[in-house]
Amino acid sequence: MKNREISRQFQQLNTLFQSASEATDGNIELQSHWARYLCVLAAGLLENALVELYRNYAASQASEYVTNFVVSRLERIQNPKTERFLEVAGTFKPQWRRDLEEYVDDGGRREAIDSIMTNRHQIAHGNQRQFNLSLVRLREYIKKASDVLDFIENQLDIE
């Protein structure tokens, strides 16, 4: 990830994963609580990254006024599942959506982003019975989500 802010958030998340491993010492219940916390942070990171990447692109391509308009629309997006990422890409350029859709549909990337967002929703609304996420699985989801963000960043850099 080239974007400093997104890289910083990923680094913070990785540091917390390490802390979780050390703090739980194999205790499954504690790991479950850490997974909930880290899932919420991961969802926030994805939400922030969507805005950050396209904000930077708009700023490099358009006037301040157009960029302000784009950002005002992007900042309204909350809890973006994969379809929302695709919509935003397609709004900028239809080919970007098609390329991104092909990419996310391979290797479980769509499922990773959607699982992070769905779990965040379950956590935020107190639905503990539906929660089935481990630190290991969450780390896998985050890696796949990171790959999607790298793909988007590369799309935007090509232009």
C-alpha positions as CSV (number, residue, x, y, z in Angstrom):
1,M,0.0,0.0,0.0
2,K,1.5,3.3,-1.1
3,N,-1.0,5.6,0.7
4,R,0.6,6.6,4.0
5,E,-2.6,7.0,5.9
6,I,-3.9,3.6,4.9
7,S,-0.5,2.0,5.5
8,R,-0.5,3.5,9.0
9,Q,-3.9,2.1,9.8
10,F,-2.8,-1.4,8.6
11,Q,0.4,-1.1,10.7
12,Q,-1.7,-0.3,13.7
13,L,-4.0,-3.2,13.0
14,N,-1.0,-5.6,12.7
15,T,0.4,-4.3,16.0
16,L,-2.9,-5.0,17.7
17,F,-3.0,-8.5,16.2
18,Q,0.4,-9.2,17.8
19,S,-0.8,-7.8,21.1
20,A,-3.9,-10.0,20.9
21,S,-1.8,-13.1,20.4
22,E,0.4,-12.2,23.3
23,A,-2.4,-11.1,25.6
24,T,-4.7,-14.1,25.1
25,D,-2.1,-16.9,25.5
26,G,-4.4,-19.4,23.8
27,N,-7.6,-18.4,25.7
28,I,-10.3,-18.9,23.1
29,E,-12.8,-16.5,24.9
30,L,-10.3,-13.7,25.0
31,Q,-9.3,-14.3,21.4
32,S,-13.0,-14.0,20.5
33,H,-13.2,-10.6,22.2
34,W,-10.1,-9.4,20.5
35,A,-11.5,-10.6,17.1
36,R,-14.6,-8.5,17.7
37,Y,-12.6,-5.4,18.4
38,L,-10.2,-5.9,15.5
39,C,-13.1,-6.6,13.1
40,V,-14.6,-3.3,14.0
41,L,-11.2,-1.6,13.3
42,A,-10.8,-3.5,10.1
43,A,-14.2,-2.4,8.9
44,G,-13.4,1.2,9.7
45,L,-10.1,0.9,7.8
46,L,-11.9,-0.3,4.7
47,E,-14.4,2.5,5.0
48,N,-11.6,5.1,5.4
49,A,-9.6,3.6,2.6
50,L,-12.4,3.8,0.1
51,V,-12.7,7.5,0.8
52,E,-9.0,8.2,1.0
53,L,-8.1,6.4,-2.3
54,Y,-10.8,8.1,-4.4
55,R,-10.3,11.4,-2.7
56,N,-6.6,11.5,-3.7
57,Y,-7.5,10.5,-7.2
58,A,-10.2,13.2,-7.5
59,A,-7.7,15.8,-6.1
60,S,-5.1,14.8,-8.7
61,Q,-7.6,15.0,-11.6
62,A,-10.1,17.8,-10.8
63,S,-10.5,21.3,-9.4
64,E,-10.8,21.9,-5.7
65,Y,-14.6,22.4,-6.1
66,V,-15.1,19.1,-7.9
67,T,-12.9,17.3,-5.4
68,N,-14.9,18.8,-2.5
69,F,-18.1,17.5,-4.2
70,V,-16.6,14.0,-4.7
71,V,-15.4,13.8,-1.1
72,S,-18.8,14.9,0.2
73,R,-20.4,12.0,-1.6
74,L,-17.7,9.5,-0.6
75,E,-17.9,10.4,3.1
76,R,-21.5,9.4,3.2
77,I,-20.6,5.8,2.6
78,Q,-20.8,3.7,5.7
79,N,-20.0,0.0,6.1
80,P,-19.2,-0.6,2.4
81,K,-19.6,-4.2,1.3
82,T,-18.0,-5.2,-2.0
83,E,-20.9,-4.0,-4.1
84,R,-20.3,-0.5,-2.8
85,F,-16.6,-0.6,-3.7
86,L,-17.8,-1.7,-7.2
87,E,-20.3,1.1,-7.5
88,V,-17.8,3.7,-6.6
89,A,-15.2,2.4,-9.1
90,G,-17.9,2.3,-11.8
91,T,-19.0,5.8,-11.0
92,F,-15.5,7.0,-11.8
93,K,-15.0,4.7,-14.8
94,P,-17.2,1.7,-15.9
95,Q,-14.1,-0.3,-16.9
96,W,-12.7,0.0,-13.4
97,R,-15.8,-1.6,-12.0
98,R,-15.6,-4.5,-14.5
99,D,-11.9,-5.0,-13.7
100,L,-12.4,-4.8,-10.0
101,E,-15.4,-7.1,-10.1
102,E,-13.3,-9.7,-11.9
103,Y,-10.6,-9.3,-9.3
104,V,-12.8,-9.5,-6.2
105,D,-14.6,-12.6,-7.6
106,D,-11.4,-14.5,-7.5
107,G,-9.8,-16.0,-4.4
108,G,-12.5,-15.2,-1.9
109,R,-11.8,-11.5,-1.9
110,R,-15.5,-10.5,-2.2
111,E,-16.3,-12.9,0.7
112,A,-13.5,-11.4,2.8
113,I,-14.8,-7.8,2.6
114,D,-18.4,-8.8,2.9
115,S,-17.6,-10.9,6.0
116,I,-15.7,-8.1,7.7
117,M,-18.6,-5.8,7.2
118,T,-21.3,-8.3,8.1
119,N,-19.5,-9.3,11.3
120,R,-19.0,-5.6,12.2
121,H,-22.7,-5.1,11.8
122,Q,-23.4,-8.1,14.0
123,I,-21.0,-6.9,16.6
124,A,-22.3,-3.4,16.7
125,H,-25.8,-4.6,17.1
126,G,-25.0,-7.0,19.8
127,N,-25.9,-10.2,17.9
128,Q,-23.5,-12.5,19.8
129,R,-25.1,-15.7,18.7
130,Q,-24.3,-15.0,15.0
131,F,-20.7,-14.2,15.7
132,N,-18.3,-16.8,14.4
133,L,-14.9,-15.2,13.7
134,S,-11.5,-16.1,14.9
135,L,-8.3,-14.0,14.9
136,V,-6.8,-16.4,12.3
137,R,-9.9,-16.1,10.0
138,L,-10.0,-12.3,10.5
139,R,-6.3,-11.9,9.6
140,E,-7.0,-13.9,6.3
141,Y,-9.9,-11.6,5.5
142,I,-7.9,-8.5,6.2
143,K,-5.1,-9.8,3.9
144,K,-7.6,-10.3,1.1
145,A,-9.2,-6.9,1.7
146,S,-5.7,-5.4,1.6
147,D,-5.1,-7.0,-1.8
148,V,-8.3,-5.4,-3.1
149,L,-7.2,-2.0,-1.8
150,D,-3.8,-2.5,-3.5
151,F,-5.7,-3.3,-6.7
152,I,-7.8,-0.2,-6.5
153,E,-4.7,1.9,-5.8
154,N,-3.0,0.5,-8.8
155,Q,-6.1,1.3,-11.0
156,L,-6.0,4.9,-9.8
157,D,-2.3,5.2,-10.4
158,I,-2.5,4.1,-14.0
159,E,-4.7,7.0,-15.0
